[in-house]
Amino acid sequence: MKKNVYIHYDEKGDILEVRFGKPALSYLEGKGDDVFERRDEKTGKCTGITILNFKKRKERRGSPSTHRIRSNILIEPIGIR
């Protein structure tokens, strides 16, 4: 099954959102360090991630080439092509 990936950055709020597939009723589950998983309310599967203070995080940790988001998020394979 092919799924689309949607990426949205809110510059004013400094929030990066990445969503997999079509919108669905979901909730956010905190993973620490301003990182959240978006989970489908019915299935519990990960449908995206939200990262707060995205640009500030980059400034704290170095250049984009060395920047890595540290989290313990496990994203299930969804057949993205």
C-alpha positions as CSV (number, residue, x, y, z in Angstrom):
1,M,0.0,0.0,0.0
2,K,1.4,3.4,-1.0
3,K,1.1,6.3,1.5
4,N,1.9,9.9,1.0
5,V,4.1,11.8,3.4
6,Y,3.1,15.4,4.3
7,I,5.6,17.8,5.8
8,H,4.6,21.1,7.3
9,Y,6.8,23.7,9.1
10,D,5.2,26.5,11.2
11,E,7.9,29.1,11.2
12,K,6.2,31.4,13.8
13,G,5.6,28.5,16.2
14,D,8.9,26.7,15.2
15,I,7.0,23.4,14.9
16,L,7.8,20.7,12.3
17,E,5.0,18.2,11.6
18,V,5.4,15.1,9.5
19,R,2.3,13.0,8.7
20,F,2.0,9.7,7.0
21,G,-1.1,9.0,4.9
22,K,-4.6,10.5,5.1
23,P,-5.7,12.5,8.2
24,A,-7.3,10.4,10.9
25,L,-8.5,11.0,14.5
26,S,-5.3,10.9,16.5
27,Y,-3.5,11.8,19.7
28,L,0.0,12.9,20.5
29,E,2.3,10.8,22.7
30,G,5.3,12.6,24.2
31,K,8.7,11.0,23.6
32,G,10.8,13.6,25.4
33,D,12.9,16.5,24.3
34,D,9.9,18.2,22.5
35,V,9.3,15.2,20.2
36,F,5.8,13.7,19.9
37,E,4.4,10.7,18.0
38,R,1.0,11.1,16.4
39,R,-1.0,7.9,16.9
40,D,-4.2,6.8,15.2
41,E,-7.0,6.6,17.9
42,K,-8.4,3.4,16.5
43,T,-5.3,1.4,15.6
44,G,-2.6,2.9,17.8
45,K,-0.3,3.0,14.8
46,C,2.1,5.9,14.3
47,T,0.7,8.3,11.8
48,G,3.3,11.1,12.1
49,I,5.7,13.0,14.3
50,T,5.7,16.5,15.7
51,I,8.9,18.3,16.8
52,L,8.6,21.5,18.8
53,N,11.4,24.2,18.8
54,F,12.8,22.7,15.6
55,K,15.1,25.5,14.5
56,K,16.2,26.3,18.1
57,R,17.2,22.6,18.3
58,K,19.4,23.0,15.3
59,E,21.0,26.1,16.7
60,R,21.8,24.3,20.0
61,R,23.2,21.2,18.4
62,G,25.2,22.5,15.4
63,S,25.0,22.8,11.6
64,P,22.4,20.9,9.6
65,S,25.0,18.4,8.4
66,T,25.7,17.3,12.0
67,H,22.1,17.8,13.3
68,R,20.3,14.6,14.4
69,I,17.0,14.4,16.2
70,R,17.4,12.2,19.2
71,S,14.3,10.2,20.1
72,N,13.1,6.7,20.8
73,I,10.4,6.8,18.1
74,L,9.7,3.5,16.3
75,I,7.9,4.1,13.1
76,E,6.2,1.0,11.7
77,P,6.9,0.2,8.0
78,I,4.1,1.6,5.9
79,G,5.2,1.0,2.4
80,I,6.2,4.5,1.4
81,R,7.5,4.7,-2.2
